[in-house]
Amino acid sequence: MIDLFLGLERMSPGSQETTAGAFQIAAQDRDIRKVVEFGCGSGISTIALARLSGASVIAVDNSAPFLSQLKQKVERTGLQQQIKVQEQSMDAAWPEETQFDLIWSEGSAYAIGLENALKRWRALLPPGGRIVLSDLIWIDPQPDAEVQDFWKNQGETLRYRDDTRKLFVSQGYQVIDDFVFSDQDWRNYYQPLKTHLPRWKSMYSDAETAGIVDQMFQEEMRMYDQFGSQYGYAFFIAERAG
């Protein structure tokens, strides 16, 4: 997986516009000076966050190859004074009293579970500190059994929008806003992936593994082509309550 995505700019749906839109909501009436981004990957959102906020950004991921790419981007963009790259798990413990004005997690919190992420990260926010997090949700009230089975077999837990908002509240947050990613955000992810997969598959050293990975993503893209109106990514913007 790492080898595949090292050749791609995006590892999940999104766009510069969607990232900027979520940040603008989160930054309303707030002085954002310290940001932590969990699951930064190779840093497409990291660079955008640094430019949008002018803040100090700690970019966290447990993949050294992705972080190596991010470090190169940081140098090319001249953002060395703003961005610190940190190799560690998203659920690793932080020094006591560490706090940030904004927590960002775009397309990555699922890796440790949304509820677990909200529990662990709350202590990193002061009261009123904000979190921006994207997660897969059901949009259709009665999604087809085929697409439900697909995401279940992928180990993904999709909630409905209102249920996700309730989960934030149950973990001590007040939801400010949320919105669903556009179809263009998905095309920004899938079109390069569709182009890159055959080339990557032909060059990868383990043909059997490459075939399994290719089949998996072909099936995922077919799900979106057929059932994309029934589910999607959504950004949730919230703040720590109390």
Secondary structure, DSSP 8 states (H G I E B T S, - for coil): -HHHHTT-S-SSS--HHHHHHHHHHHTTT----EEEEES-TT-HHHHHHHHHH-SEEEEEES-HHHHHHHHHHHHHHT-TTTEEEEES-TT----TT---SEEEESS-GGGT-HHHHHHHHHTTS-TT-EEEEEEEEE-SSS--HHHHHHHHHTT---EEHHHHHHHHHHTTEEEEEEEE--HHHHHHHHHHHHHHHHHHHHH-S-HHHHHHHHHHHHHHHHHHHHHTTSEEEEEEEEEE--
